[in-house]
Amino acid sequence: MRNNRLTNFSIATLDQLFMVDVSNNHFTTELPPDSFIGLKQLQVLHAANVGLKTLKKPYFSHLKNLRRLDLSGNGIELVEVGAFTSEYDNNFELRDINLSHNRIRRLPENIFLVLRQPEHINLADNRLEKVDEIFKFNRDMVQFSPVQIILSNNSLRNDHFTADTFKHLLARQHYIELDLSHNKLAWVSEAAFGKLLHEDSRNVVRLNHNLMQCTNCRNRWLIERAAANPNFLKTISLDNCIENKQLVDLKLSDFKHCN
């Protein structure tokens, strides 16, 4: 059904479907809340670029086997509380969520707390103003590899990250690969990222294509840690800084101007 001119559809009676792709259609109204009821075998749902503006709670609550959900390119502005909550909480399998290229500014509290085994959450190219809720996962989450979280191209600044941003993640000893490329970060805040990059070497942060000032005094802690642990900077991916320098080439002597 992909790449057509569908204005509506009804597939609820096709209860053995494994994958549905309705992307790039022209639905004249919001998807009805019962659009996918009955598809209890569905594991993959692509609904990219279908004009969805609000992500409503009932859409996916009956899809107990859903693993991959692509809602990119819709212009979504509102994500309702419990949008990913399932009536089959103990069996909820959703692992891959693509919400990139939308207009999301904020996510509701505990939006991802229901996920048992998240693997990939893509929020690139949105308008995020608050990020703390993204890093709250279920205490009993099953984890075999880092959760990949993509927040690139959101115009995120240093004041979006505080000492509390990753506290839930750290308290539950979960680990992530965090892509913050193509934002507006000027330094790496020790208050925000210090414990994340220290507690578990499996945590990785990508900072390519920001406005990074490598010799900013607030980056000195990175070089101090690297002096004590030569492998420390492997947890950070950063291309050239605005001074045309590489973070890995810096020494403590480059921070003589700092008090």
C-alpha positions as MATLAB code, in Angstrom:
seq = 'MRNNRLTNFSIATLDQLFMVDVSNNHFTTELPPDSFIGLKQLQVLHAANVGLKTLKKPYFSHLKNLRRLDLSGNGIELVEVGAFTSEYDNNFELRDINLSHNRIRRLPENIFLVLRQPEHINLADNRLEKVDEIFKFNRDMVQFSPVQIILSNNSLRNDHFTADTFKHLLARQHYIELDLSHNKLAWVSEAAFGKLLHEDSRNVVRLNHNLMQCTNCRNRWLIERAAANPNFLKTISLDNCIENKQLVDLKLSDFKHCN';
ca = [
       0.000    0.000    0.000;
       3.062    2.238    0.040;
       3.364    5.216   -2.343;
      -0.260    5.379   -3.375;
      -3.036    7.932   -3.030;
      -5.021    6.210   -0.343;
      -7.285    8.534    1.606;
      -8.378    5.869    4.108;
      -8.034    2.152    4.644;
      -9.368   -0.781    6.644;
      -7.183   -3.800    7.321;
      -8.318   -4.818   10.789;
      -9.772   -8.091    9.470;
      -6.387   -9.194    8.066;
      -5.304  -10.556   11.404;
      -2.353  -12.617   10.134;
      -0.350   -9.728    8.694;
       3.288   -9.596    9.783;
       4.151   -6.239    8.184;
       2.102   -3.249    7.021;
       3.456   -0.286    5.028;
       1.062    2.606    4.354;
       3.806    5.230    3.983;
       3.592    8.113    1.518;
      -0.153    8.191    1.144;
      -2.553   11.111    1.388;
      -5.014   10.381    4.144;
      -7.606   13.134    4.230;
      -8.150   12.860    7.990;
      -6.290   11.631   11.048;
      -6.043    7.867   11.265;
      -9.028    6.450   13.185;
      -8.011    5.158   16.655;
      -9.104    1.635   15.697;
      -7.073    1.518   12.474;
      -4.920   -1.396   13.595;
      -7.182   -3.254   16.023;
      -7.150   -6.967   15.302;
      -3.626   -7.114   13.877;
      -2.251   -9.117   16.781;
       0.475  -10.746   14.668;
       1.792   -7.449   13.312;
       5.499   -6.914   14.002;
       6.454   -4.102   11.600;
       4.416   -0.979   10.860;
       5.532    1.761    8.481;
       3.317    4.857    8.500;
       5.783    7.519    7.387;
       4.590   10.665    5.656;
       0.856   10.088    5.993;
      -0.039   13.443    7.524;
      -0.261   12.272   11.135;
      -0.240   15.294   13.481;
      -1.110   13.732   16.841;
       0.181   10.418   18.134;
      -2.786    9.054   20.073;
      -2.759    6.437   22.801;
      -5.181    3.913   21.219;
      -3.296    3.483   17.926;
      -0.935    0.709   19.009;
      -2.324   -0.533   22.332;
      -3.629   -3.784   20.792;
      -0.445   -4.646   18.881;
       1.198   -6.916   21.415;
       3.816   -8.222   18.937;
       4.778   -4.893   17.361;
       8.567   -4.552   17.240;
       9.288   -1.835   14.693;
       7.331    1.392   14.253;
       8.161    4.048   11.647;
       6.261    7.337   11.970;
       8.884    9.585   10.378;
       8.095   12.597    8.229;
       4.576   13.169    9.504;
       4.801   16.594   11.089;
       3.713   15.131   14.444;
       3.375   17.923   16.992;
       1.725   16.159   19.939;
       2.503   12.791   21.483;
      -0.218   11.808   23.930;
       0.486   10.367   27.377;
       0.731    6.587   27.109;
       1.129    6.596   23.324;
       3.254    3.440   23.490;
       1.365    1.780   26.340;
      -0.021   -1.654   25.540;
      -2.919   -3.525   27.066;
      -0.498   -6.458   26.993;
       2.151   -4.854   29.193;
       3.893   -8.105   30.029;
       4.283   -8.988   26.353;
       4.972   -5.615   24.779;
       7.767   -6.080   22.233;
       8.267   -2.618   20.704;
      12.002   -2.093   20.187;
      12.517    0.277   17.272;
      10.709    3.645   17.157;
      11.345    6.147   14.370;
       9.888    9.587   15.107;
      12.384   11.532   13.016;
      11.464   14.484   10.793;
       8.478   15.584   12.839;
       7.684   18.722   14.870;
       7.869   17.311   18.372;
       8.874   19.818   21.052;
       8.217   17.795   24.197;
       7.485   14.213   25.093;
       5.099   13.281   27.915;
       6.456   12.020   31.221;
       7.623    8.396   31.243;
       6.806    7.956   27.549;
       9.307    5.095   27.083;
       8.945    3.548   30.527;
       6.688    0.777   29.183;
       9.288   -0.547   26.731;
      10.773   -3.853   27.845;
      13.645   -4.040   25.371;
      14.207   -0.779   23.473;
      17.005   -0.914   20.925;
      16.630    2.128   18.687;
      14.813    5.443   19.258;
      15.135    8.018   16.485;
      14.075   11.601   17.259;
      16.330   13.319   14.740;
      15.099   16.453   12.973;
      12.485   17.529   15.487;
      12.150   20.690   17.601;
      12.928   19.260   21.015;
      12.952   21.722   23.901;
      13.246   19.174   26.713;
      15.077   15.864   26.580;
      14.984   14.380   30.099;
      11.998   12.087   29.449;
      13.869   10.365   26.611;
      16.287    8.738   29.048;
      13.797    7.099   31.416;
      13.466    3.361   30.876;
      11.803    0.509   32.716;
      13.635   -0.725   35.793;
      13.288   -4.313   34.537;
      14.333   -3.528   30.985;
      16.154   -6.378   29.223;
      19.329   -5.073   27.612;
      21.855   -6.963   25.479;
      23.323   -3.954   23.667;
      23.268   -0.161   24.056;
      20.002    1.620   23.326;
      20.682    3.762   20.267;
      19.124    7.203   20.751;
      19.358    9.673   17.859;
      18.770   13.353   18.666;
      20.673   14.908   15.780;
      19.410   18.086   14.108;
      17.326   19.406   16.992;
      19.184   22.680   17.637;
      19.973   21.398   21.135;
      22.148   23.688   23.263;
      24.117   23.123   26.435;
      21.250   24.327   28.613;
      19.130   21.394   27.436;
      21.343   19.055   29.486;
      21.546   19.264   33.282;
      22.857   17.154   36.140;
      19.459   15.393   36.214;
      19.217   14.492   32.524;
      20.740   11.017   32.823;
      20.095   10.282   36.511;
      17.385    7.658   35.886;
      19.520    5.958   33.275;
      22.494    5.797   35.636;
      20.462    4.697   38.648;
      19.185    1.692   36.707;
      22.582    0.981   35.116;
      21.286    1.149   31.566;
      23.666    2.189   28.822;
      23.233    4.051   25.537;
      24.762    5.201   22.268;
      23.671    8.830   22.049;
      23.872   10.734   18.769;
      23.897   14.510   19.344;
      25.463   15.433   16.024;
      24.372   18.521   14.108;
      23.213   20.469   17.159;
      24.486   23.640   18.838;
      26.578   22.313   21.714;
      29.643   24.421   22.514;
      31.177   22.251   25.239;
      30.654   18.948   27.049;
      29.141   19.685   30.442;
      30.775   17.680   33.217;
      27.660   18.082   35.375;
      25.501   16.489   32.669;
      27.829   14.015   30.968;
      30.499   13.353   33.601;
      28.881   10.350   35.257;
      27.418    9.037   32.011;
      30.886    8.747   30.487;
      32.492    7.521   33.684;
      30.091    4.971   35.132;
      30.096    2.635   32.148;
      32.541    2.599   29.264;
      29.778    1.155   27.065;
      28.096    4.588   26.958;
      29.021    6.473   23.782;
      28.218   10.082   22.830;
      28.530   11.388   19.266;
      29.050   15.137   19.015;
      30.071   15.627   15.392;
      29.100   18.830   13.608;
      28.317   20.961   16.633;
      29.707   24.385   17.544;
      32.249   22.779   19.844;
      34.907   25.028   21.375;
      37.471   22.409   22.295;
      39.671   24.706   24.396;
      36.708   26.106   26.296;
      37.622   25.816   29.971;
      34.487   23.736   30.567;
      36.081   20.984   28.457;
      39.205   20.718   30.547;
      37.749   17.856   32.596;
      37.741   15.703   29.448;
      41.480   16.069   29.018;
      42.089   15.498   32.719;
      40.235   12.203   32.531;
      42.015   11.244   29.321;
      45.351   11.840   31.048;
      44.345    9.353   33.736;
      42.693    6.911   31.327;
      43.995    6.919   27.724;
      40.889    5.062   26.517;
      38.453    7.601   27.931;
      38.062    9.693   24.768;
      37.024    6.604   22.810;
      33.594    7.095   24.357;
      33.245   10.450   22.558;
      32.987   10.950   18.803;
      33.851   14.507   17.806;
      35.187   15.880   14.537;
      37.056   19.178   14.244;
      36.249   21.871   16.773;
      35.690   25.449   15.703;
      39.376   26.133   16.509;
      40.224   23.568   13.821;
      41.608   21.232   16.453;
      40.944   17.628   17.358;
      39.817   16.836   20.881;
      42.118   13.821   21.044;
      45.143   16.003   20.283;
      44.581   18.429   23.151;
      46.786   18.531   26.235;
      46.361   20.174   29.608;
      48.745   22.887   28.429;
      46.053   23.995   25.963;
      44.023   25.155   28.956;
      46.587   27.477   30.515;
      44.141   30.326   30.063;
      41.736   28.666   32.531;
      41.770   29.611   36.203;
];
